[in-house]
Amino acid sequence: MYRKSCLIPACGEGGTVVKRRKPLSVFPIINGLILTLIGIVCLYPMLYILFASLSEPDRIMKHTGLLTAPLGFTLEGYTLAFRNPNILSGYMNTLIYVVVGTVLSVVVTAAGAFVTSRKDALLARPIMLCVIFTMYFSGGLIPLYLLVNELGLFDTRAAIILVGLVSTWNLIVMRTSFLSIPDSLEESAKIDGASPLVIFLKIYLPLSKPMLATMTLFYGVGNWNSWFNASIFLQDRGKFPLQLIMREILISNDMSSMTNMNTVGTYTNSMYQVLVKYAVVVIATLPILCIYPFLQRYFIKGVMIGAVKG
């Protein structure tokens, strides 16, 4: 009787196929453990500050070591923080700087990337070389201060918005994204009589939504965390951003308007000062943490557009 020869290496009697078990790989397990550990290390400081801001001041002052849950519960730190007029005005100023600055930065960056990415643009390459030059060399802080002062922008909100309006790196990334758009789309639009402005608004921007979301995230986070330019170019405390107010509270220990010194003792007041510091950090960080998840799905796609594929 003729018997079939087994061409499959894993065969049993009668030519039946025996499934081989895949060897267990330890890499996914080790990779998962390492990523989990990194996530805990990155997340715990934020959780510590959140738990401390909600804890009772006397218990948090006496606590040492790790903090895995609030020690009691109180919102007194947040109440004292929002009673400070500097916190509220700083919050409003920061919102103005973030919204106006981010919109202008994205618009100017997109326009500059569009111009420098066009092959028929006049002096596009020399302009791009000049832009790249500014990424490595700058005039320094003193010439920048003199320039802002001569332009009449000192102690104005425009100085915070216009100084650093465009990031060279972001311009290069967006230009790379525009270069990945097929030329045939632009040529078809030109045949239909579209002007460069129409091509920019109707073709390039709609096809670059992930990149625009990524740039919005970059500029928004940068403007929200910015405090150095405000410390140099602003003197009116009514124009200070929240980060500069928070810097005074955390580093300079300026708590003069945060708590009422007349009704509490020295020890009690020092306890509430610590509580207010934790609360201010949460207030300044929470908006960015709430916005980021909505833009995170565009982040990887946006920065990978135009990347070199192997």
FITILUM-838610 format. One record per residue (C-alpha): residue in one letter; x, y, z; residue number from 1. Coordinates in Angstrom, 3 decimals. Each point is the difference from the previous one (the first is absolute). Example, Ala and Ser with C-alpha at 12.3 -4.5 7.8 and 13.67 -1.06 7.14 Angstrom:
2
R A 12.300 -4.500 7.800 1 $
R S 1.370 3.440 -0.660 2 $
//
This chain:
310
R M 0.000 0.000 0.000 1 $
R Y 1.341 3.349 -1.018 2 $
R R 0.680 2.386 2.881 3 $
R K 0.158 3.744 -0.454 4 $
R S 3.315 1.532 0.731 5 $
R C -0.172 2.812 2.554 6 $
R L 1.338 3.246 -1.374 7 $
R I -0.702 1.885 3.227 8 $
R P 2.765 -0.356 2.592 9 $
R A -2.482 -0.428 2.849 10 $
R C -1.959 -3.108 -1.034 11 $
R G -1.296 -2.934 1.987 12 $
R E -0.979 -3.511 -1.005 13 $
R G -2.130 -0.246 -3.098 14 $
R G 1.021 3.447 -1.233 15 $
R T -1.991 1.870 2.639 16 $
R V 1.249 3.508 0.684 17 $
R V 1.321 0.663 3.470 18 $
R K -0.044 3.683 0.954 19 $
R R 3.215 1.242 1.476 20 $
R R -0.173 2.292 2.979 21 $
R K 1.641 3.332 -0.527 22 $
R P 2.871 0.583 2.395 23 $
R L -0.931 2.368 2.783 24 $
R S 1.694 3.354 -0.520 25 $
R V 1.062 1.900 3.100 26 $
R F 0.537 3.266 -1.866 27 $
R P -3.656 1.179 0.122 28 $
R I -0.107 -0.768 3.728 29 $
R I 3.226 1.854 0.773 30 $
R N -1.012 2.861 -2.304 31 $
R G -3.377 0.294 1.740 32 $
R L 1.598 0.014 3.444 33 $
R I 2.519 2.676 -0.972 34 $
R L -2.671 2.225 -1.577 35 $
R T -2.225 -0.460 3.043 36 $
R L 2.857 0.988 2.292 37 $
R I 0.771 3.083 -2.106 38 $
R G -3.692 0.937 0.015 39 $
R I -0.151 -0.262 3.800 40 $
R V 3.162 2.090 0.396 41 $
R C -1.431 2.724 -2.286 42 $
R L -3.503 -0.081 1.466 43 $
R Y 0.749 -0.197 3.710 44 $
R P 1.328 3.586 0.478 45 $
R M -3.255 1.384 -1.425 46 $
R L -2.062 -2.318 2.197 47 $
R Y 2.066 0.986 3.025 48 $
R I -0.672 3.699 -0.580 49 $
R L -3.719 -0.675 -0.585 50 $
R F -0.327 -2.084 3.176 51 $
R A 1.981 2.561 2.017 52 $
R S -2.195 2.871 -1.216 53 $
R L -3.092 -1.838 1.270 54 $
R S 1.508 -1.045 3.336 55 $
R E -0.455 1.672 3.365 56 $
R P 2.858 2.476 0.578 57 $
R D 1.082 -1.266 3.431 58 $
R R 0.192 -3.606 -1.179 59 $
R I 1.861 0.789 -3.234 60 $
R M 2.569 2.034 1.945 61 $
R K 0.754 -2.973 2.247 62 $
R H -0.035 -2.581 -2.798 63 $
R T 3.227 -1.458 -1.385 64 $
R G 0.583 -2.559 -2.731 65 $
R L -2.344 -1.103 -2.756 66 $
R L -3.524 1.354 -0.244 67 $
R T -2.518 -2.380 -1.552 68 $
R A -3.252 1.730 1.028 69 $
R P -1.142 3.349 1.422 70 $
R L 0.531 0.357 3.745 71 $
R G -3.515 1.047 0.847 72 $
R F -1.833 2.303 -2.398 73 $
R T -0.153 3.761 -0.296 74 $
R L -0.354 2.570 -2.780 75 $
R E 1.355 2.832 2.114 76 $
R G 3.162 0.249 -2.098 77 $
R Y -2.012 0.591 -3.184 78 $
R T -2.279 2.450 1.800 79 $
R L 2.955 2.065 1.198 80 $
R A 1.629 -0.160 -3.432 81 $
R F -3.054 1.314 -1.836 82 $
R R -0.447 2.756 2.580 83 $
R N 3.274 1.477 -1.178 84 $
R P -0.736 2.555 -2.751 85 $
R N 3.431 -0.627 -1.512 86 $
R I -0.929 -3.620 -0.716 87 $
R L -3.210 0.973 -1.796 88 $
R S 1.623 2.781 -2.032 89 $
R G 2.934 -2.287 -0.819 90 $
R Y -2.421 -2.660 -1.187 91 $
R M -1.778 2.452 -2.304 92 $
R N 3.281 1.376 -1.339 93 $
R T 1.281 -3.508 -0.674 94 $
R L -3.173 -0.882 -1.910 95 $
R I 0.455 3.132 -2.133 96 $
R Y 3.649 -0.790 -0.701 97 $
R V -0.745 -3.650 -0.782 98 $
R V -3.021 0.547 -2.270 99 $
R V 1.258 3.048 -1.912 100 $
R G 3.635 -1.139 -0.082 101 $
R T -0.808 -3.542 -1.130 102 $
R V -2.355 1.132 -2.777 103 $
R L 2.490 2.533 -1.345 104 $
R S 2.904 -2.448 0.291 105 $
R V -1.809 -2.750 -1.907 106 $
R V -1.166 2.421 -2.716 107 $
R V 3.439 1.567 -0.515 108 $
R T 1.777 -3.370 0.146 109 $
R A -2.390 -1.535 -2.549 110 $
R A 0.370 2.991 -2.329 111 $
R G 3.788 -0.068 0.258 112 $
R A 0.124 -3.750 -0.571 113 $
R F -2.246 0.329 -3.055 114 $
R V 2.158 2.704 -1.583 115 $
R T 3.313 -1.756 0.642 116 $
R S -1.355 -3.361 -1.227 117 $
R R -1.027 1.320 -3.423 118 $
R K 2.483 -0.775 -2.752 119 $
R D -0.906 3.100 -2.018 120 $
R A 0.221 2.422 2.941 121 $
R L 2.514 2.829 -0.376 122 $
R L 3.012 -0.316 2.345 123 $
R A -1.628 -2.890 1.865 124 $
R R 3.288 -1.785 0.629 125 $
R P 1.956 3.058 1.256 126 $
R I -2.901 0.891 2.295 127 $
R M -0.036 -3.529 1.391 128 $
R L 3.750 0.126 0.607 129 $
R C -0.432 3.249 1.926 130 $
R V -2.753 -1.600 2.064 131 $
R I 2.188 -3.012 0.798 132 $
R F 2.858 2.345 0.944 133 $
R T -2.129 1.478 2.793 134 $
R M -0.410 -3.468 1.507 135 $
R Y 3.730 -0.178 0.765 136 $
R F 0.941 3.650 0.570 137 $
R S -1.807 2.876 1.704 138 $
R G 0.850 3.557 0.966 139 $
R G -0.442 -0.652 3.704 140 $
R L -2.268 1.349 2.692 141 $
R I 1.323 3.568 0.193 142 $
R P -0.443 0.803 -3.731 143 $
R L -3.483 -1.565 0.181 144 $
R Y -0.862 2.182 3.000 145 $
R L 1.250 3.134 -1.780 146 $
R L -1.975 -0.909 -3.115 147 $
R V -3.226 -0.529 1.932 148 $
R N 0.540 3.269 1.849 149 $
R E 0.695 1.974 -3.201 150 $
R L -3.122 -1.399 -1.650 151 $
R G -2.109 1.265 2.895 152 $
R L -1.053 -3.502 1.031 153 $
R F 1.514 0.045 3.477 154 $
R D -2.532 -0.739 2.750 155 $
R T -2.690 -0.933 -2.518 156 $
R R -1.763 -3.282 -0.706 157 $
R A 1.200 0.207 -3.609 158 $
R A 3.573 -0.559 1.190 159 $
R I -0.978 -3.377 1.479 160 $
R I -1.929 -1.040 -3.112 161 $
R L 2.361 1.230 -2.733 162 $
R V 3.345 -0.972 1.545 163 $
R G 0.504 -3.624 -0.974 164 $
R L -3.089 -0.026 -2.203 165 $
R V 1.494 -2.591 -2.384 166 $
R S 2.077 -3.013 0.938 167 $
R T 2.594 -0.905 -2.615 168 $
R W -0.330 -3.691 0.738 169 $
R N -3.787 0.097 -0.388 170 $
R L 0.374 1.866 -3.286 171 $
R I 2.362 -2.670 -1.336 172 $
R V -2.339 -2.820 1.077 173 $
R M -3.033 1.641 -1.618 174 $
R R 1.973 0.746 -3.175 175 $
R T 0.920 -3.689 -0.193 176 $
R S -3.678 -0.838 0.349 177 $
R F -0.926 2.331 -2.861 178 $
R L 2.724 -1.491 -2.207 179 $
R S -1.643 -3.428 0.360 180 $
R I -3.214 1.234 -1.677 181 $
R P -0.075 -1.135 -3.669 182 $
R D 0.758 2.681 -2.590 183 $
R S -2.817 -1.315 -2.187 184 $
R L -2.588 1.465 2.364 185 $
R E 1.499 3.468 -0.317 186 $
R E 0.346 -0.321 -3.779 187 $
R S -3.655 -1.039 -0.326 188 $
R A -1.045 2.985 2.088 189 $
R K 2.069 2.354 -2.166 190 $
R I -1.688 -1.365 -3.130 191 $
R D -3.353 0.862 1.598 192 $
R G 1.251 3.557 0.588 193 $
R A 0.726 -0.218 3.734 194 $
R S 2.282 2.644 1.464 195 $
R P 2.805 -0.844 2.467 196 $
R L -2.204 1.193 2.878 197 $
R V -2.812 -2.333 -1.068 198 $
R I 2.469 -2.879 -0.372 199 $
R F 1.298 0.697 3.488 200 $
R L -3.458 0.216 1.594 201 $
R K -1.810 -2.689 -1.986 202 $
R I 2.709 -2.627 -0.550 203 $
R Y 2.962 0.307 2.339 204 $
R L -1.772 0.846 3.251 205 $
R P -2.760 -2.658 -0.258 206 $
R L 2.595 -2.677 -0.786 207 $
R S 2.155 1.102 2.945 208 $
R K -2.537 -0.161 2.831 209 $
R P 2.086 -2.451 2.088 210 $
R M 3.030 2.247 -0.400 211 $
R L -2.037 3.093 0.937 212 $
R A -1.244 -1.783 3.119 213 $
R T 3.572 -0.934 0.889 214 $
R M 1.201 3.572 -0.472 215 $
R T -2.904 1.251 2.103 216 $
R L 1.053 -2.360 2.775 217 $
R F 3.661 1.051 -0.222 218 $
R Y -0.709 3.727 0.023 219 $
R G -2.803 -0.261 2.556 220 $
R V 2.113 -1.871 2.543 221 $
R G 2.945 2.316 -0.615 222 $
R N -2.103 3.136 0.492 223 $
R W -1.685 -1.421 3.075 224 $
R N 3.306 -0.825 1.704 225 $
R S 1.790 3.182 -1.085 226 $
R W 1.093 2.344 2.771 227 $
R F 3.524 1.196 -0.864 228 $
R N -0.984 2.576 -2.640 229 $
R A -2.647 1.366 2.355 230 $
R S 2.580 0.446 2.755 231 $
R I 2.193 2.001 -2.396 232 $
R F -2.502 2.088 -1.957 233 $
R L -2.818 0.612 2.507 234 $
R Q -0.110 2.240 3.052 235 $
R D -3.741 0.373 0.524 236 $
R R -1.168 -2.841 2.262 237 $
R G -3.427 0.234 -1.593 238 $
R K 1.540 -1.476 -3.183 239 $
R F 1.965 -2.801 1.645 240 $
R P -0.847 -3.529 -1.223 241 $
R L -0.930 -2.713 2.449 242 $
R Q 3.381 -1.718 -0.277 243 $
R L 1.821 3.132 1.160 244 $
R I -2.347 0.342 2.984 245 $
R M 0.548 -3.664 0.808 246 $
R R 3.769 0.468 -0.252 247 $
R E -0.155 2.752 2.602 248 $
R I -2.022 -2.228 2.297 249 $
R L 2.124 -3.128 -0.387 250 $
R I 3.521 1.396 -0.357 251 $
R S -0.029 3.514 1.419 252 $
R N -2.397 -1.119 2.791 253 $
R D -2.136 3.109 -0.549 254 $
R M -3.228 -0.893 1.830 255 $
R S -0.906 3.503 1.131 256 $
R S -3.493 0.002 -1.483 257 $
R M -0.788 -3.692 0.237 258 $
R T -1.027 -0.388 3.639 259 $
R N -1.309 2.218 2.727 260 $
R M 2.764 0.376 2.550 261 $
R N -2.155 1.795 2.554 262 $
R T -2.306 -2.878 0.919 263 $
R V 2.368 -2.959 0.132 264 $
R G 3.199 -0.736 1.815 265 $
R T 3.421 -0.399 -1.524 266 $
R Y -0.044 -3.811 -0.009 267 $
R T -3.522 -0.207 -1.403 268 $
R N 0.808 2.597 -2.657 269 $
R S 3.111 -1.881 -1.122 270 $
R M -2.091 -3.159 -0.345 271 $
R Y -2.503 1.738 -2.255 272 $
R Q 2.830 1.511 -2.044 273 $
R V 1.210 -3.502 -0.863 274 $
R L -3.558 -1.040 -0.864 275 $
R V -0.476 3.027 -2.253 276 $
R K 3.238 -0.765 -1.851 277 $
R Y -1.232 -3.484 -0.865 278 $
R A -3.389 1.390 -1.061 279 $
R V 1.580 2.624 -2.271 280 $
R V 2.066 -2.670 -1.773 281 $
R V -3.151 -2.043 -0.673 282 $
R I -1.888 3.083 -1.224 283 $
R A 2.810 0.881 -2.408 284 $
R T 0.438 -3.545 -1.336 285 $
R L -3.554 -1.338 -0.237 286 $
R P -1.144 1.859 -3.183 287 $
R I 2.854 -1.379 -2.117 288 $
R L -0.582 -3.509 1.345 289 $
R C -3.672 0.276 -0.975 290 $
R I 0.693 1.273 -3.527 291 $
R Y 2.812 -2.392 -0.906 292 $
R P -2.110 -3.211 -0.317 293 $
R F -2.155 1.629 -2.687 294 $
R L 3.049 0.857 -2.135 295 $
R Q 2.109 -3.063 0.813 296 $
R R -1.455 -2.099 -2.821 297 $
R Y 1.255 2.572 -2.526 298 $
R F 3.429 0.273 1.579 299 $
R I 1.795 -3.082 -1.359 300 $
R K -1.644 0.275 -3.417 301 $
R G 0.876 3.674 -0.217 302 $
R V 3.685 -0.278 0.833 303 $
R M 0.441 -3.062 -2.262 304 $
R I -1.394 1.691 -3.114 305 $
R G 2.803 0.404 -2.500 306 $
R A 2.327 -2.327 1.867 307 $
R V 2.453 -2.121 -1.968 308 $
R K -1.339 -3.527 -0.457 309 $
R G 2.395 -2.896 -0.163 310 $
//
